[in-house]
Amino acid sequence: MSLRNFILVFVVAVLAACSTPPHKPDAVARGDYAYTKEYVTWLIGQGMSDDDVTGLSIALVDDQQVVWAQGFGYADAAAGIKASPETQYHLGSIAKVFTATAAMQLADQGRLDIDQPLKNYLPAFSIKSRYGDTRGITPRNIMTHHSGLPGYWVRGLSERHPARFEEQVAAVRDEYVAAPPDTVFGYSNLGVSLLGAAIGEVSGDCYAGYMNRHLLQPLGMTRSEFAARIPGKAYKDGREVEAIPLRDLPSSSLISSASDMTRFVRMLFADGSFEGRQILKPESLREMYRVQNANVPLDFDFRMGLGWMLSGVDVPRAGTVASHGGTTLNYHTMLAVLPEHKLGVVVLSNSANAQALVARVTEETLKLALEAKRGIAQPQRQFVESKLVPLNEEDLRDYAGYFETLIGLVKVEDRDGELIAELMGFDFELVKHASGDFGVRLKLLGFIPVANRQMKEMKLTLRRVGGREVLAYDKEGQAMLVGEKLHPQPLPEYLNDYVGEYDFVNPHDGPMPENLRVVRDGDLLVGEFNSSLMPGFLFRTAFLPAPAQGELVMAGVGSGKGETARVAKVDGVAHMYFSGFDLKQRTAARGR
């Protein structure tokens, strides 16, 4: 389940109208994908109707054969152009798999050692650290998102006429790493973009030129490119919207089609070879699929390969499931492969509403294809609702407080013996299962407890790892990091001057936070904002003072945490500086 959908599960239960799925035959002949196509076609039709998805394309690969490729809906609704396997989409972060593949190509040639410092290959790169030497930042831990680098250089990420992504190399020189290398999974577009710049340096070519000449052209991917442009129409709620290009080619700006992507998948299943040409050594492919972070305690059961995520797409009994999604404001895509069975699927959509559908179609296609090819059926899962038990004093003590989570700051209070969590402007009740873990239910109107099945299945536990109190989410025996409990200390007095409402001095073309403000919440300095992308939600994140005056660190651990903001006064007016943005306090807010 994606992070965004994880949030939505907390907030609202969606009851979707259903039609009857096609009847599954009692037996399926090996290699017969007829029912796979029939069921997934039905699933796509239902999902596109329920979620208002305009266009979608899918391709299913069995070893060297494309056994199914089809488009649904429209590539251009106004012009009546239907989606097809050849329709071009913006694939977003699937680009990261290609960048990792290119890095391993250069490693095959002896031109890049993935365990040496990034700076060896990108001499202009430097960044500050509160944790000592930055030579621990390597291509390997960039590809696994364990470099400790900030997640994004946000300003300029989304622009109608983006600057070159390589400009980030100079932009981050006065920034700080967010964590020591190899301590926690911290998703970083910035890191992969820097790796892309290194690929350009090492190859003597620009990044896009190298990728075209050494990956796309040899694979015959003629409808693919790395470019900061939007390839076609984009939709939200069935209406055409403007899609703004993304600057960061190596991490988020691959343009391709379902048909072209099948060529990449075929190369993976041929031990790195395509039509007689060796693109990547077989041992390099195997290393990309190997779990790289098994010895990182804060990652719990979440697993990463090199460029590939090895957790997230749930296909039991399949062995390794390697995947990567692409989520932009308007496009949602997924590439997933079962290397041990040589099965792969590509699902691409041009609609902002398609994320949940793309994820479900990906999983269901692989499950049915695995059964069709190998006769491996999925286990039957039965939901057994957990018995709830009363909270005790220890529960109230341990779980009350502030938690900085992957979806923002959560304040948990003991309200007359109940644990009530405030998240994004909504109240939830933490309820204790007989097993000792916790679930959640929405407090509708502040007092009516409501929970759908996904909420009832949630298992949250507070654990102690490496001197931290962290919250873990457990799903069917697989745990992942959710957040960290904070123990705030009294804030320095000077930070009171920075409480107030702020405006952007230097906005960019992409979506911007609205109603941005800094507030005091006990001993925490908290940033708050709304977003037009998710109306009705209040986003909050806590900042803690860094050792140096004028520097703040985003609280928590993991993706998007540990990053640095600066505060200063210019002509007596408070400013905050973060990820390239300059935020100026509104005059009316001064002196609060």
VOGU-3710 file (C-alpha; in Angstrom, 3 decimals, decimal comma):
1> mslrnfilvf> 0,000/0,000/0,000  1,350/3,457/-0,893  1,982/6,056/1,789  -0,753/8,299/0,426  -3,311/5,510/0,497  -2,126/4,557/3,989  -3,092/8,097/5,035  -6,469/7,905/3,373  -7,229/4,593/5,096  -6,835/6,385/8,402
11> vvavlaacst> -9,223/9,126/7,416  -12,167/7,668/5,535  -13,703/4,306/4,602  -14,627/4,193/0,944  -17,546/1,989/-0,030  -17,336/1,359/-3,758  -20,096/-0,121/-5,884  -19,145/-3,533/-7,259  -20,220/-5,619/-10,183  -19,732/-9,356/-10,303
21> pphkpdavar> -16,185/-10,409/-11,284  -15,744/-13,016/-14,020  -16,005/-16,651/-12,953  -12,651/-18,298/-12,320  -12,270/-21,708/-13,986  -11,701/-24,710/-11,748  -8,390/-25,407/-13,456  -6,076/-23,207/-15,507  -3,756/-24,754/-18,086  -0,118/-23,848/-17,650
31> gdyaytkeyv> 0,738/-20,824/-19,758  -2,919/-19,925/-20,306  -3,344/-16,260/-19,388  -6,932/-15,954/-20,573  -8,411/-15,661/-17,084  -5,628/-13,293/-16,001  -6,568/-10,952/-18,836  -10,317/-11,367/-18,264  -10,195/-10,690/-14,521  -7,705/-7,804/-14,714
41> twligqgmsd> -9,695/-6,234/-17,558  -12,767/-6,340/-15,296  -10,753/-4,959/-12,384  -9,424/-2,078/-14,490  -12,892/-1,238/-15,779  -14,314/-1,197/-12,266  -11,448/0,861/-10,896  -11,428/3,404/-13,688  -15,147/3,966/-13,196  -15,003/4,119/-9,393
51> ddvtglsial> -11,896/6,336/-9,199  -12,552/8,504/-12,264  -9,401/7,399/-14,114  -9,161/8,600/-17,701  -6,410/6,488/-19,274  -4,362/3,390/-18,419  -2,050/1,004/-20,253  -0,796/-2,405/-19,146  1,712/-4,969/-20,410  2,421/-8,467/-19,061
61> vddqqvvwaq> 5,701/-10,229/-19,891  6,479/-13,932/-19,576  10,245/-14,306/-20,104  10,789/-13,087/-23,712  7,113/-12,998/-24,679  4,723/-10,089/-24,278  1,608/-12,118/-23,491  -0,689/-9,128/-23,072  -0,506/-5,426/-23,862  -3,582/-3,213/-23,920
71> gfgyadaaag> -4,786/0,329/-23,348  -7,958/1,402/-21,538  -9,763/4,715/-21,664  -8,201/7,737/-23,312  -4,768/9,219/-23,877  -6,554/12,402/-25,006  -10,217/12,452/-24,077  -11,088/15,687/-25,896  -9,572/14,435/-29,156  -11,015/10,952/-28,708
81> ikaspetqyh> -7,545/9,334/-28,816  -7,679/6,034/-26,971  -4,918/4,806/-24,671  -2,823/2,004/-26,160  0,369/0,082/-25,366  2,211/2,757/-27,371  0,828/5,713/-25,386  3,613/7,703/-23,760  3,383/8,447/-20,033  5,495/10,261/-17,493
91> lgsiakvfta> 6,890/7,353/-15,463  8,192/9,401/-12,518  10,404/7,477/-10,107  10,686/4,354/-12,249  13,576/6,422/-13,624  15,517/5,438/-10,490  15,705/1,795/-11,625  17,231/2,916/-14,922  19,718/5,206/-13,182  20,788/2,318/-10,944
101> taamqladqg> 21,116/0,099/-14,025  23,369/2,691/-15,667  25,531/2,926/-12,530  25,946/-0,853/-12,558  26,848/-0,714/-16,267  29,698/1,643/-15,426  30,682/-0,637/-12,542  30,798/-3,556/-15,011  33,240/-1,519/-17,091  35,446/-0,757/-14,096
111> rldidqplkn> 34,726/2,955/-14,379  32,771/3,285/-11,137  33,118/1,473/-7,803  29,747/1,650/-6,065  31,400/1,387/-2,631  33,740/4,337/-3,067  32,742/7,901/-2,069  30,410/9,683/-4,477  32,843/12,603/-4,423  35,436/10,464/-6,229
121> ylpafsiksr> 33,166/10,555/-9,273  31,532/13,931/-8,729  34,375/16,170/-7,477  32,185/19,289/-7,266  29,901/17,610/-4,734  30,096/18,596/-1,071  27,611/18,869/1,766  27,843/19,631/5,470  27,387/17,050/8,192  26,792/17,015/11,936
131> ygdtrgitpr> 27,852/13,362/11,954  31,456/13,551/10,762  33,007/12,728/7,393  30,690/12,600/4,367  32,887/10,131/2,475  30,462/7,434/3,590  28,032/8,670/0,932  28,482/6,148/-1,890  26,655/5,102/-5,062  25,566/1,917/-3,276
141> nimthhsglp> 23,806/3,639/-0,388  22,340/6,230/-2,741  20,754/3,393/-4,750  19,331/1,913/-1,530  18,226/5,304/-0,114  20,567/4,965/2,858  22,957/7,791/1,994  21,576/10,155/4,644  21,129/12,876/2,018  18,029/15,119/2,171
151> gywvrglser> 15,014/13,879/0,269  14,745/16,708/-2,256  16,118/20,033/-3,345  12,564/21,254/-3,576  12,738/24,696/-5,163  12,721/24,334/-8,937  11,703/20,675/-8,783  8,514/21,416/-10,704  8,812/24,187/-13,313  7,376/24,873/-16,741
161> hparfeeqva> 10,940/25,553/-17,930  13,183/23,682/-15,475  16,855/24,426/-14,944  19,405/21,639/-15,458  19,196/19,071/-12,667  22,989/19,210/-12,279  22,659/22,655/-10,680  21,754/20,844/-7,455  25,405/19,833/-7,073  26,300/23,434/-6,248
171> avrdeyvaap> 23,000/24,210/-4,523  23,519/21,733/-1,656  27,038/22,807/-0,649  25,764/24,793/2,339  23,123/22,218/3,288  23,389/19,394/5,819  22,908/15,661/5,506  19,760/14,436/7,232  21,252/11,329/8,872  24,493/9,346/9,021
181> pdtvfgysnl> 24,870/6,975/6,053  23,499/3,449/6,398  21,382/4,085/9,506  17,825/4,260/8,134  15,890/4,191/4,860  15,440/7,806/3,789  13,956/8,153/0,295  16,074/10,667/-1,598  15,384/12,068/-5,055  18,328/14,378/-4,436
191> gvsllgaaig> 20,687/11,440/-3,944  19,666/9,740/-7,184  19,958/13,035/-9,064  23,500/13,462/-7,743  24,262/9,904/-8,850  22,936/10,841/-12,287  25,304/13,805/-12,359  28,140/11,419/-11,457  27,140/9,131/-14,340  27,498/12,132/-16,629
201> evsgdcyagy> 30,945/12,962/-15,205  32,265/9,398/-15,387  30,945/8,714/-18,882  32,058/12,030/-20,342  28,533/12,492/-21,666  25,494/14,297/-20,294  23,221/12,039/-18,265  20,380/11,991/-20,813  22,826/11,329/-23,653  24,417/8,419/-21,817
211> mnrhllqplg> 21,055/6,882/-20,962  19,871/7,175/-24,550  23,018/5,732/-26,107  23,714/2,956/-23,609  20,271/1,852/-22,424  17,328/3,142/-24,447  18,769/2,745/-27,958  20,304/-0,707/-27,394  16,948/-1,871/-26,051  15,062/-0,403/-29,011
221> mtrsefaari> 13,042/1,858/-26,701  12,276/4,336/-29,465  9,350/5,977/-27,635  11,357/6,622/-24,476  13,612/9,426/-23,270  14,841/11,213/-20,185  13,510/14,732/-20,554  11,926/17,466/-18,451  8,700/17,561/-20,446  5,187/16,168/-20,210
231> pgkaykdgre> 4,483/13,641/-22,990  0,710/13,898/-23,182  -2,488/14,857/-21,431  -3,016/14,551/-17,691  -6,286/14,287/-15,774  -7,777/14,645/-12,324  -11,358/13,681/-11,483  -11,929/13,113/-15,179  -10,914/16,661/-16,128  -7,809/17,671/-18,042
241> veaiplrdlp> -5,254/19,513/-15,896  -1,918/21,150/-16,512  0,981/18,833/-15,727  4,210/20,680/-14,981  7,544/19,053/-15,920  9,969/17,760/-13,298  13,605/18,875/-13,279  15,272/15,746/-11,887  15,834/13,453/-14,856  17,704/10,648/-13,025
251> ssslissasd> 15,137/10,314/-10,254  11,805/11,252/-11,773  11,700/12,150/-15,468  11,553/9,040/-17,606  9,077/9,158/-20,478  8,068/5,794/-21,927  5,236/3,507/-23,016  4,074/0,102/-21,858  5,394/-1,474/-25,069  8,824/0,090/-24,685
261> mtrfvrmlfa> 9,026/-0,964/-21,046  8,523/-4,615/-22,022  11,894/-4,459/-23,757  13,585/-3,471/-20,510  11,787/-6,313/-18,712  12,864/-8,818/-21,367  16,478/-7,744/-20,837  16,105/-8,412/-17,102  14,819/-11,947/-17,805  17,648/-12,689/-20,273
271> dgsfegrqil> 20,419/-12,181/-17,693  21,103/-8,663/-18,900  21,136/-9,493/-22,615  18,885/-8,112/-25,324  18,831/-9,399/-28,895  22,445/-10,542/-28,749  23,867/-7,527/-26,917  24,945/-7,697/-23,267  23,492/-4,625/-21,540  24,405/-5,625/-17,982
281> kpeslremyr> 26,360/-8,526/-16,500  24,216/-11,271/-14,926  26,007/-10,911/-11,588  25,215/-7,185/-11,547  21,526/-7,938/-12,070  21,617/-10,440/-9,218  23,261/-7,847/-6,972  20,511/-5,351/-7,787  17,923/-7,886/-6,579  19,888/-8,781/-3,424
291> vqnanvpldf> 18,662/-7,371/-0,099  21,066/-4,579/0,831  19,696/-3,414/4,197  19,081/-6,571/6,215  21,377/-5,270/8,970  19,676/-1,883/9,437  17,544/-2,242/12,599  15,457/0,884/11,988  14,265/-0,534/8,664  12,550/-3,459/10,437
301> dfrmglgwml> 11,286/-5,764/7,651  11,371/-3,235/4,808  13,820/-4,417/2,146  15,741/-2,606/-0,591  17,862/-3,797/-3,479  19,944/-1,538/-5,694  17,380/0,755/-7,290  14,666/-1,853/-6,733  12,262/-1,972/-3,806  11,933/-5,516/-2,519
311> sgvdvpragt> 8,968/-4,691/-0,271  5,669/-3,039/-1,097  4,158/-5,249/-3,809  2,572/-8,199/-2,031  2,725/-11,477/-3,981  3,079/-14,341/-1,468  4,869/-17,540/-2,528  6,605/-15,692/-5,379  10,112/-15,372/-3,928  11,737/-12,066/-4,795
321> vashggttln> 9,302/-9,340/-5,861  11,223/-6,349/-7,240  9,301/-3,201/-8,028  9,319/0,546/-8,320  6,420/2,924/-8,618  6,251/6,359/-10,131  4,004/8,850/-8,371  3,787/12,414/-9,651  0,966/14,878/-9,192  -0,844/13,607/-12,274
331> yhtmlavlpe> 0,678/10,294/-13,350  0,827/7,000/-11,462  2,881/4,062/-12,721  4,320/0,750/-11,553  6,951/-1,700/-12,770  7,145/-5,049/-10,943  8,974/-8,284/-11,739  9,262/-11,791/-10,303  12,849/-12,644/-11,311  12,669/-16,292/-10,197
341> hklgvvvlsn> 9,618/-16,885/-12,424  10,452/-14,443/-15,221  7,125/-12,650/-14,966  6,754/-8,878/-15,088  4,042/-6,269/-15,390  3,965/-2,580/-16,290  0,942/-0,446/-15,391  0,810/3,208/-16,431  -1,896/5,856/-15,950  -2,366/9,518/-16,827
351> sanaqalvar> -4,702/10,309/-13,914  -4,106/11,782/-10,470  -6,794/9,467/-9,061  -5,125/6,247/-10,245  -2,605/5,424/-7,514  -4,651/2,814/-5,638  -5,873/1,244/-8,884  -2,363/0,970/-10,345  -1,116/-0,722/-7,172  -3,999/-3,199/-7,058
361> vteetlklal> -3,804/-4,040/-10,767  -0,067/-4,681/-10,438  -0,496/-7,129/-7,554  -3,506/-8,960/-8,973  -1,908/-9,360/-12,399  1,245/-10,899/-10,930  -0,713/-13,213/-8,615  -2,875/-14,558/-11,438  0,029/-14,771/-13,876  2,069/-16,723/-11,320
371> eakrgiaqpq> -0,784/-19,199/-10,952  -1,173/-19,456/-14,725  2,534/-20,045/-15,323  3,574/-22,109/-12,303  0,343/-23,308/-10,725  1,220/-21,358/-7,559  -2,055/-20,184/-6,050  -2,264/-17,498/-3,397  -3,057/-18,439/0,196  -6,565/-17,738/1,386
381> rqfvesklvp> -6,549/-14,918/3,876  -9,239/-14,625/6,462  -9,750/-11,563/8,551  -10,235/-12,270/12,221  -11,177/-9,163/14,150  -8,989/-8,722/17,209  -10,521/-8,541/20,646  -10,050/-5,147/22,263  -8,822/-4,856/25,832  -8,741/-1,885/28,246
391> lneedlrdya> -5,767/0,426/28,391  -3,582/0,372/31,477  -1,474/3,094/33,093  1,641/1,981/31,235  -0,159/2,281/27,876  -1,351/5,784/28,710  2,146/6,811/29,756  4,012/5,239/26,821  1,696/6,278/24,001  0,750/9,786/25,129
401> gyfetliglv> 2,997/12,479/23,705  4,266/13,722/20,367  5,194/11,434/17,476  6,858/12,689/14,306  5,671/10,221/11,663  6,078/9,713/7,932  2,764/11,540/7,506  3,443/14,383/9,915  3,331/15,314/13,573  0,857/13,357/15,693
411> kvedrdgeli> -0,142/14,531/19,157  -1,522/11,748/21,374  -3,368/12,747/24,544  -4,804/10,857/27,481  -8,418/12,043/27,499  -10,256/10,479/30,407  -8,465/7,164/29,987  -8,651/7,122/26,173  -5,683/7,711/23,845  -6,760/10,293/21,260
421> aelmgfdfel> -4,400/11,075/18,393  -4,618/14,315/16,412  -3,456/13,797/12,829  -3,874/16,184/9,912  -6,821/17,893/11,561  -8,684/14,706/12,517  -9,065/12,816/15,808  -8,373/9,081/16,053  -8,633/6,748/18,998  -5,823/4,288/19,681
431> vkhasgdfgv> -7,353/0,992/20,772  -5,464/-1,923/22,271  -5,688/-5,449/20,874  -5,500/-8,490/23,128  -2,149/-9,257/21,428  -0,713/-6,070/22,956  -0,436/-3,998/19,767  -2,685/-1,083/18,857  -5,200/-0,263/16,174  -6,980/2,964/15,300
441> rlkllgfipv> -10,487/4,179/14,696  -11,719/7,544/13,535  -13,571/9,663/16,082  -16,285/10,957/13,780  -17,518/14,381/14,919  -14,999/14,045/17,725  -16,809/11,300/19,633  -18,319/8,576/17,376  -15,761/5,738/16,876  -15,657/4,419/13,287
451> anrqmkemkl> -13,277/1,859/11,783  -13,209/0,104/8,428  -11,531/-3,242/7,841  -8,131/-1,735/7,020  -8,148/0,186/10,281  -9,131/-2,926/12,204  -6,234/-4,835/10,640  -3,658/-2,204/11,648  -1,095/-3,154/14,258  0,990/-0,379/15,771
461> tlrrvggrev> 3,632/-0,935/18,433  6,118/1,272/20,244  9,601/-0,214/20,144  13,050/0,813/21,345  15,764/0,657/18,681  19,241/2,114/19,048  18,237/4,424/21,892  15,153/5,687/20,033  11,493/5,116/20,789  9,967/4,369/17,420
471> laydkegqam> 6,506/3,441/16,223  6,253/0,419/13,926  3,374/-0,650/11,679  2,967/-4,403/11,269  1,121/-5,931/8,338  0,888/-9,711/8,193  4,141/-10,176/10,081  6,081/-7,528/8,168  6,956/-4,406/10,163  7,932/-0,979/8,888
481> lvgeklhpqp> 9,001/2,257/10,554  6,183/4,773/11,027  7,662/7,433/13,282  9,531/8,408/16,419  8,314/9,533/19,821  9,691/12,973/20,662  10,958/14,157/24,012  11,071/17,922/23,512  13,284/20,167/25,603  12,598/23,850/26,376
491> lpeylndyvg> 13,013/25,978/23,254  15,545/28,826/23,106  13,802/32,133/23,724  14,891/33,668/20,405  12,713/31,210/18,450  9,550/32,909/19,732  10,297/35,680/17,220  9,747/33,221/14,383  6,205/32,268/15,345  3,707/33,608/12,825
501> eydfvnphdg> 2,437/33,359/9,255  4,786/33,231/6,266  4,768/33,930/2,542  7,140/32,613/-0,116  9,571/35,212/-1,413  10,667/32,957/-4,280  7,903/30,476/-5,225  8,169/28,092/-8,173  5,633/26,865/-10,735  4,680/23,675/-8,947
511> pmpenlrvvr> 2,043/23,386/-6,233  2,895/25,399/-3,136  1,788/24,987/0,488  -1,020/27,303/1,556  -1,621/29,092/4,876  1,948/28,445/5,944  2,615/29,267/9,585  4,902/28,482/12,503  3,307/27,870/15,904  4,373/26,891/19,401
521> dgdllvgefn> 2,943/23,612/20,660  4,321/23,128/24,140  8,086/22,906/23,762  7,877/22,239/20,039  8,162/24,676/17,164  5,718/23,378/14,553  5,304/24,205/10,887  1,728/23,969/9,596  0,230/24,271/6,139  -2,673/23,226/3,941
531> sslmpgflfr> -2,500/21,946/0,390  -4,921/22,264/-2,502  -3,922/18,703/-3,437  -5,593/17,325/-0,304  -8,254/19,800/0,789  -9,334/19,571/4,396  -6,052/18,184/5,685  -3,704/20,104/7,981  -0,060/19,093/7,568  2,209/19,562/10,603
541> taflpapaqg> 5,888/18,898/11,216  8,037/19,636/14,265  11,382/21,426/14,257  14,023/20,998/16,938  16,859/23,482/17,579  20,232/22,402/16,170  23,459/23,063/18,102  24,167/26,182/16,049  21,852/29,133/16,676  19,666/29,909/13,697
551> elvmagvgsg> 19,493/26,278/12,545  16,522/23,953/13,009  16,261/20,230/12,324  13,071/18,491/11,242  12,219/16,063/14,043  11,930/12,317/13,639  13,793/9,608/11,760  13,422/8,219/8,256  12,209/9,659/4,974  11,832/13,441/5,049
561> kgetarvakv> 13,209/13,737/8,590  16,430/15,238/9,932  16,607/17,954/7,296  17,766/21,445/8,159  15,984/24,803/8,004  17,581/28,134/8,843  16,092/31,186/10,483  17,412/34,734/10,387  16,216/38,321/10,476  16,628/40,588/7,457
571> dgvahmyfsg> 15,962/44,270/8,153  14,227/43,186/11,340  11,858/40,761/9,578  11,968/37,026/10,329  12,868/34,691/7,463  13,039/30,907/7,200  15,133/29,183/4,551  14,475/25,598/3,487  15,469/23,573/0,420  16,056/26,652/-1,712
581> fdlkqrtaar> 12,983/28,574/-0,562  12,991/31,902/1,239  9,945/32,374/3,487  9,229/35,812/4,931  7,139/36,407/8,023  4,094/38,556/7,418  4,478/41,977/8,993  1,268/41,637/10,992  2,665/38,527/12,669  5,806/40,189/14,005
591> gr> 6,151/40,603/17,731  3,768/37,758/18,647
//
